[in-house]
Amino acid sequence: MLELVLILTGGFGWWFWENRKRRTHAVSPGYQPSIELPHEQEFELYHNAFSLCSKKIRVCMAELDLDYESHPIDLIETGSYETLSRHFLAINPEGTVPVLLHHGHPVYESHEQIRYAADHAGEGSESLVPEEEERSREMQLWVDRASLTGDNPILAMAESAGNCVPGITLPLFCSMLKEIPIRRILVGLLFHRLRFRPFLFLLMKAAGLGRLAKIKPLAQTIERSIQHMNRHLDDLETQLEKSQGPWILGDFFSLADISWVVIFDRMREADFADVFLGEGRRERVAAYRDNLFARESYSRGIWNHEHPTVRRGTERLREAKANDPGLVALLGDSIATREKSA
């Protein structure tokens, strides 16, 4: 009995000590002139291969041809909660990636980072922001329409396609978590600012892909994500028709296009591309996606960073769909589901 008391006391003492050292809190978006962190290069980037927002700033840096010191950081989906480590929380107390440093000063939130990088790229870099005020406002509307925002983005899926991404990613998360030990997910329950997220990961790991459709809240989230994403893509189809392409602002490639390429890449990873763009649906959007994927910045910012855990997760997801009609119906691949979500 005494040994058990000592173990519990020691465990609580360790957690209390670590929790004080790993306290997290929300941070203000944008450039932080009052914070200066250790750095060696003008630009440095803390990022993750799988993170949607990390992909966005990497593509932007590639388009601007800006060199940066790369600091890969693990998320639980790719191996561990490195974002909750003491080292990383000194970089971003919110515990999220990406973080862009400029002369040691952090810039938080990817939609702020891409604008900051475009404004500070210097001479010789491509302009990604139109000079005309009206077109610049139009660009920002489409940046916002693709942005992933808030602690619980699925509550605002009607506002942006970016907020639909977590929902359509749930099956891929479930597949990837097969490789992640439970003990690593438990770290999130101990230290994560938003403990519902690691709890959700534990639930998905326990359920597996085979029982995902039976967890009603998750199934409903996936269905609503598909429905809202369809509406956002319909609006994008209309915009591309209006602008006459090939880009959102016509012949001007902008931050809006950088914001959307990552959404199409997540559709590829989560095996959702055919649900939204297959069988000739939204031909302008499909051509737009292909044009985005053909740019060198896509290779440099996304494809060259592909994580093996993600690749294996995609393969397992495709295999599961090939053998489970119920999963196929849930993920929108059946004709009935397509018609319902249209």
C-alpha positions as CSV (number, residue, x, y, z in Angstrom):
1,M,0.0,0.0,0.0
2,L,2.8,2.4,0.9
3,E,4.5,1.7,-2.4
4,L,1.3,2.5,-4.3
5,V,1.0,5.8,-2.4
6,L,4.6,6.7,-3.2
7,I,4.1,5.9,-6.9
8,L,0.9,7.9,-7.1
9,T,2.5,10.8,-5.2
10,G,5.5,10.7,-7.4
11,G,3.4,10.6,-10.5
12,F,1.3,13.5,-9.4
13,G,4.4,15.5,-8.5
14,W,6.0,14.8,-11.9
15,W,2.8,15.9,-13.7
16,F,2.5,19.0,-11.6
17,W,6.1,20.0,-12.3
18,E,5.8,19.3,-16.0
19,N,2.5,21.0,-16.3
20,R,4.0,24.2,-14.9
21,K,6.8,24.0,-17.5
22,R,4.4,23.2,-20.4
23,R,1.7,25.7,-19.8
24,T,0.0,26.7,-23.1
25,H,-2.1,29.7,-24.0
26,A,-3.4,31.3,-27.1
27,V,-1.2,33.8,-28.9
28,S,-1.9,36.9,-31.0
29,P,-1.8,36.3,-34.7
30,G,0.8,38.1,-36.9
31,Y,4.2,39.6,-36.3
32,Q,5.5,39.8,-32.7
33,P,8.1,42.6,-32.5
34,S,8.4,42.3,-28.7
35,I,9.5,38.6,-28.9
36,E,13.0,37.7,-30.1
37,L,14.0,34.0,-30.3
38,P,17.3,32.4,-31.0
39,H,18.0,32.2,-34.7
40,E,20.7,31.9,-37.3
41,Q,19.1,32.9,-40.6
42,E,16.9,35.8,-41.6
43,F,13.9,33.4,-42.1
44,E,13.4,30.2,-40.1
45,L,10.3,28.0,-40.2
46,Y,9.0,25.5,-37.6
47,H,6.7,23.3,-39.5
48,N,5.2,19.8,-39.9
49,A,5.0,17.7,-43.1
50,F,1.3,16.9,-42.7
51,S,0.0,20.2,-41.2
52,L,-2.3,22.0,-43.7
53,C,-1.1,25.4,-42.5
54,S,2.6,24.4,-42.7
55,K,2.1,23.3,-46.3
56,K,0.6,26.8,-47.1
57,I,3.6,28.8,-45.8
58,R,6.1,26.3,-47.5
59,V,4.4,26.8,-50.8
60,C,4.4,30.6,-50.3
61,M,8.2,30.5,-49.5
62,A,8.8,28.4,-52.6
63,E,6.8,30.8,-54.8
64,L,8.8,33.8,-53.4
65,D,12.1,31.7,-53.6
66,L,12.9,32.6,-50.1
67,D,15.5,30.5,-48.3
68,Y,14.8,29.5,-44.7
69,E,16.2,27.3,-42.0
70,S,13.9,24.3,-41.6
71,H,12.8,23.0,-38.2
72,P,10.5,20.0,-38.7
73,I,8.3,19.4,-35.7
74,D,6.2,16.3,-35.0
75,L,2.5,16.3,-34.5
76,I,0.8,13.3,-32.9
77,E,-0.5,12.3,-36.3
78,T,3.1,11.9,-37.5
79,G,4.6,10.4,-34.4
80,S,4.4,12.4,-31.2
81,Y,3.3,15.6,-29.4
82,E,6.5,17.5,-30.0
83,T,4.4,20.6,-30.2
84,L,3.9,20.2,-26.4
85,S,7.6,19.9,-25.6
86,R,9.3,22.5,-23.5
87,H,11.5,23.4,-26.5
88,F,8.7,24.1,-28.9
89,L,6.5,25.9,-26.4
90,A,9.3,28.4,-26.0
91,I,8.8,29.1,-29.7
92,N,5.0,29.1,-29.7
93,P,3.2,28.9,-26.3
94,E,0.0,27.9,-28.1
95,G,1.7,24.6,-29.2
96,T,0.8,24.9,-32.9
97,V,2.7,24.9,-36.2
98,P,3.8,26.6,-38.3
99,V,5.8,29.4,-36.8
100,L,7.7,31.7,-39.1
101,L,10.7,33.6,-37.7
102,H,12.0,36.8,-39.3
103,H,15.2,38.0,-37.7
104,G,14.1,36.0,-34.7
105,H,10.7,37.6,-34.3
106,P,7.8,35.1,-34.6
107,V,4.9,35.4,-37.0
108,Y,1.9,33.3,-35.8
109,E,-1.0,31.9,-38.0
110,S,-0.4,30.8,-41.5
111,H,-2.8,33.3,-43.2
112,E,-0.7,36.1,-41.5
113,Q,2.6,34.4,-42.4
114,I,1.9,34.2,-46.1
115,R,1.0,37.9,-46.3
116,Y,4.0,38.8,-44.1
117,A,6.4,36.8,-46.3
118,A,4.9,38.4,-49.5
119,D,5.4,41.9,-48.0
120,H,9.0,41.2,-46.9
121,A,10.4,39.1,-49.7
122,G,12.5,41.9,-51.1
123,E,13.4,42.8,-54.6
124,G,13.5,40.1,-57.2
125,S,10.7,38.0,-55.7
126,E,7.4,37.4,-57.5
127,S,4.5,39.7,-56.4
128,L,1.7,37.6,-54.9
129,V,-0.5,40.5,-53.9
130,P,-2.2,42.7,-56.6
131,E,-1.6,46.4,-56.4
132,E,-5.2,47.4,-57.1
133,E,-7.1,47.8,-53.9
134,E,-10.3,46.2,-55.2
135,R,-8.4,43.1,-56.5
136,S,-6.4,42.9,-53.2
137,R,-9.7,42.8,-51.3
138,E,-11.0,40.1,-53.6
139,M,-7.8,38.1,-53.0
140,Q,-8.2,38.3,-49.3
141,L,-11.8,37.1,-49.4
142,W,-10.6,33.9,-51.1
143,V,-7.6,33.6,-48.7
144,D,-10.2,33.7,-45.8
145,R,-12.5,31.3,-47.7
146,A,-9.6,28.7,-47.6
147,S,-8.3,29.4,-44.1
148,L,-8.4,27.0,-41.2
149,T,-9.4,29.1,-38.2
150,G,-10.4,28.7,-34.5
151,D,-9.9,26.1,-31.8
152,N,-12.8,24.1,-33.2
153,P,-13.0,24.9,-36.9
154,I,-15.8,22.3,-37.6
155,L,-18.2,24.8,-35.9
156,A,-17.5,27.2,-38.8
157,M,-17.5,25.0,-41.8
158,A,-20.0,27.2,-43.6
159,E,-17.5,30.1,-43.4
160,S,-14.6,28.4,-45.2
161,A,-13.4,25.4,-47.0
162,G,-10.4,25.3,-44.7
163,N,-12.7,24.6,-41.8
164,C,-14.2,21.7,-43.7
165,V,-10.8,20.0,-43.9
166,P,-10.7,18.5,-40.4
167,G,-13.9,16.7,-41.1
168,I,-12.9,15.1,-44.4
169,T,-9.5,14.3,-42.7
170,L,-11.1,12.2,-39.9
171,P,-10.9,8.9,-41.8
172,L,-7.2,9.6,-42.7
173,F,-6.5,10.5,-39.0
174,C,-8.1,7.2,-38.0
175,S,-6.0,5.3,-40.4
176,M,-2.7,7.1,-39.5
177,L,-3.3,6.6,-35.7
178,K,-2.9,2.8,-36.2
179,E,0.9,3.5,-36.1
180,I,0.8,5.8,-33.0
181,P,1.2,4.1,-29.6
182,I,-1.5,5.0,-27.1
183,R,1.1,6.2,-24.6
184,R,2.1,9.0,-26.9
185,I,-1.5,10.1,-27.3
186,L,-1.9,10.2,-23.5
187,V,0.7,13.0,-23.4
188,G,-2.0,15.1,-25.0
189,L,-4.5,14.3,-22.3
190,L,-1.9,15.5,-19.7
191,F,-0.7,18.7,-21.4
192,H,-2.8,19.7,-24.4
193,R,-4.6,23.1,-24.1
194,L,-7.6,21.5,-25.9
195,R,-8.0,18.1,-24.3
196,F,-10.9,17.1,-26.4
197,R,-8.5,16.6,-29.3
198,P,-6.4,13.9,-27.8
199,F,-9.5,12.3,-26.4
200,L,-10.9,12.3,-30.0
201,F,-7.7,10.6,-31.2
202,L,-8.0,7.9,-28.5
203,L,-11.6,7.3,-29.6
204,M,-10.6,7.0,-33.2
205,K,-7.7,4.7,-32.5
206,A,-9.9,2.4,-30.4
207,A,-12.7,2.4,-33.1
208,G,-10.5,2.0,-36.2
209,L,-11.7,2.6,-39.7
210,G,-14.1,-0.4,-39.5
211,R,-16.3,1.2,-36.8
212,L,-15.9,4.8,-37.8
213,A,-19.4,5.0,-39.4
214,K,-20.9,3.7,-36.1
215,I,-19.7,6.6,-34.1
216,K,-22.5,9.0,-34.8
217,P,-20.9,12.3,-33.9
218,L,-17.9,11.6,-36.1
219,A,-20.0,10.3,-39.0
220,Q,-22.2,13.4,-38.9
221,T,-19.1,15.6,-38.9
222,I,-17.8,13.9,-42.0
223,E,-21.2,14.2,-43.7
224,R,-21.5,17.9,-42.9
225,S,-18.0,18.5,-44.0
226,I,-18.7,17.0,-47.4
227,Q,-21.9,19.0,-47.8
228,H,-20.2,22.3,-46.9
229,M,-17.1,21.6,-49.0
230,N,-19.4,21.0,-52.0
231,R,-20.9,24.5,-51.6
232,H,-17.5,26.1,-51.3
233,L,-16.3,24.3,-54.4
234,D,-19.4,25.4,-56.3
235,D,-18.6,29.0,-55.4
236,L,-15.0,28.5,-56.5
237,E,-16.3,27.1,-59.9
238,T,-18.3,30.2,-60.3
239,Q,-15.4,32.5,-59.5
240,L,-13.1,30.7,-61.9
241,E,-15.8,31.1,-64.6
242,K,-16.0,34.8,-63.8
243,S,-12.2,35.4,-63.8
244,Q,-11.7,33.2,-66.8
245,G,-8.8,31.6,-65.0
246,P,-6.3,30.0,-64.8
247,W,-6.2,31.5,-61.3
248,I,-8.7,32.9,-58.9
249,L,-7.9,36.5,-60.0
250,G,-7.6,35.5,-63.7
251,D,-4.0,35.7,-65.0
252,F,-2.6,36.9,-61.6
253,F,-1.3,34.1,-59.3
254,S,-1.8,35.3,-55.8
255,L,-1.9,34.3,-52.1
256,A,-5.5,33.1,-52.7
257,D,-4.2,30.3,-55.0
258,I,-1.5,29.4,-52.4
259,S,-4.3,29.1,-49.8
260,W,-6.3,26.7,-52.0
261,V,-3.6,24.3,-53.2
262,V,-3.3,22.8,-49.7
263,I,-7.0,22.0,-49.6
264,F,-6.7,20.1,-52.9
265,D,-3.6,18.3,-51.6
266,R,-5.5,17.2,-48.4
267,M,-8.3,15.9,-50.7
268,R,-5.6,13.8,-52.4
269,E,-4.2,12.5,-49.1
270,A,-7.6,11.7,-47.7
271,D,-8.7,10.0,-51.0
272,F,-11.6,12.5,-51.4
273,A,-10.6,14.0,-54.8
274,D,-13.1,11.9,-56.8
275,V,-15.9,12.7,-54.4
276,F,-15.6,16.4,-55.2
277,L,-14.1,16.5,-58.7
278,G,-14.6,13.0,-60.2
279,E,-16.8,12.1,-63.2
280,G,-16.5,15.5,-64.8
281,R,-17.9,17.5,-61.9
282,R,-16.6,21.1,-61.6
283,E,-14.4,21.0,-64.6
284,R,-12.9,24.4,-64.0
285,V,-12.0,23.6,-60.4
286,A,-10.4,20.3,-61.6
287,A,-8.3,22.1,-64.2
288,Y,-7.4,24.7,-61.6
289,R,-6.2,22.0,-59.2
290,D,-4.1,20.4,-61.9
291,N,-2.5,23.8,-62.7
292,L,-1.7,24.3,-59.0
293,F,-0.2,20.8,-58.8
294,A,2.0,21.5,-61.9
295,R,3.7,24.4,-60.3
296,E,7.2,24.0,-58.9
297,S,6.1,25.4,-55.6
298,Y,3.8,22.4,-55.1
299,S,6.8,20.0,-55.4
300,R,9.0,22.1,-53.3
301,G,6.5,23.0,-50.6
302,I,4.4,19.9,-50.4
303,W,5.4,16.8,-52.4
304,N,9.0,16.8,-51.4
305,H,7.9,16.9,-47.7
306,E,5.5,13.9,-47.9
307,H,5.6,12.0,-44.6
308,P,5.7,8.1,-44.8
309,T,3.1,7.8,-42.0
310,V,0.7,9.9,-44.2
311,R,1.4,7.8,-47.3
312,R,0.8,4.6,-45.4
313,G,-2.3,6.0,-43.9
314,T,-3.7,6.9,-47.4
315,E,-2.9,3.4,-48.6
316,R,-4.7,1.8,-45.6
317,L,-7.7,4.1,-46.2
318,R,-8.0,3.1,-49.8
319,E,-7.7,-0.6,-48.9
320,A,-10.4,-0.3,-46.3
321,K,-12.8,1.5,-48.7
322,A,-12.2,-1.3,-51.3
323,N,-13.5,-3.8,-48.8
324,D,-16.1,-1.9,-46.8
325,P,-19.2,-0.6,-48.6
326,G,-20.4,1.1,-45.4
327,L,-17.2,3.1,-45.3
328,V,-17.6,4.0,-48.9
329,A,-21.1,5.3,-48.4
330,L,-20.0,7.3,-45.4
331,L,-17.2,9.0,-47.3
332,G,-19.4,10.2,-50.1
333,D,-18.3,7.8,-52.8
334,S,-21.8,6.4,-53.4
335,I,-24.1,8.0,-56.0
336,A,-26.8,8.4,-53.4
337,T,-24.5,10.3,-51.1
338,R,-23.2,12.5,-53.9
339,E,-26.8,13.5,-54.8
340,K,-27.6,14.1,-51.2
341,S,-24.6,16.4,-50.7
342,A,-24.9,18.3,-54.0
